[in-house]
Amino acid sequence: MILSLFDIAFLNQDNFLELLFRFAFNFLVIIIIVRYIYYQAAQRKDYLFTYILISTTVFLLAYLLENVTLELGFALGLFAIFGIIRYRTSTIPIKEMTYLFVIIGISIINALTNENISYAELIITNVFVIAITKAGEFFWMFKHESSKKLVYDKLELLKPENEQLFLEDMEKRTGLKIRRVEVGEINFYRNTAEVTIYYFDDETASQFYTEKALDKDSQL
């Protein structure tokens, strides 16, 4: 049954049911990847919310414009645009960019698959992505390296000859077993420097540091 309003279909029952089915399927796949694979490994709630919204927007945009004469070219263009996103506040880490790439790709695949591809092929494609992502997190990332940006106030310890003293001071202040440190912008006027510390989550006694104590751009 097709109802119309101003020469535009108000309700096409078959298309509407297909949209609901595809959206539910895509949303389920994204939740599995983002909530039960990515979040368990990274513990980043900000990206969890972002990935879900981006997936929803990309899927609906691609699906609703599927019949427009853009199709493949549009999909590739959209894929490229979102693939090079940089948020103004900070650069997206490589791992988060990879998940963003996967989320956008899966959403476009689920939205633009046509009658030439069976649902069995579509399902197995999604299953492959989920399985490979899970395997990568489980087998090749036993130790997940996390990072935090901090503002450090002892410039004297940033000299190469004081590297060991610097690490000891950082570990004493944060309570973390620091693997490596990157020194960023130095502000001689304020006598501070931006540093990024890297540590393994499984060597941290408590998730307190991950969630609360070392929020982005914390000051020591």
Steps between C-alpha positions, in 0.01 A plus 500: 500500500636841397359827632606830348507863602578779250608237245750359745441158654390545859533135587635210297444205727759271341773766497413608853528146638828451314637820655403384848657159444825635358531771764443250782755261349761774449442640850546154652830450317627844602407442864693172499810661348492824696361397840617143540832509312635856485374627837612193693852553367526880500256615771432824306140611550541810283578296189229248586234770466666649191522172309132419556387841378729496196385151405133595532544816293708335227264204472185710468665746263629226273179296513264789426715621211555152359264559208652835410740491205801534732517149641859366487662836441305650787588212729872527425492877543320474832739228609801720418360809671432327829820301473716811529307669780709684756326645802608853586580411860746219429626261235324164496740217598578236237294230670194723534539606135505131401177435688348810338600360160335165586183662634451714190581212265257260666223760506540571128509130413183431698324800349592462132485123453249428221317201354821370343631407845309255719431554866716197575798673336424822685479322834820302448682822400401661828588187694847496339562861605385433856706181529819653362464808721447286808791272411727799454414640840527163674806340342720792394426754770536320830643821636304806400711813503314806621616861496425817692596860433627685803645842583838457673661768716862390545682602182838421652417129495421508128868516411632176343745440786210509749282247318505243780418762764217627282346152464531435872330830578217431255442151635501629857242766416268287288546156655534352151772284349593729212633337184599810306445875490468756221576864574289752312476878520716669766380825657796679658279787614293269720787260555289206382507244220240276337595134531325183387555192713446146372423205725338156486153472651566155643792638699273755666364391836178696461286643222480816712784650298342407171161650581560782748842600625675545166238668288627658182733797551528440874759705684765352723 
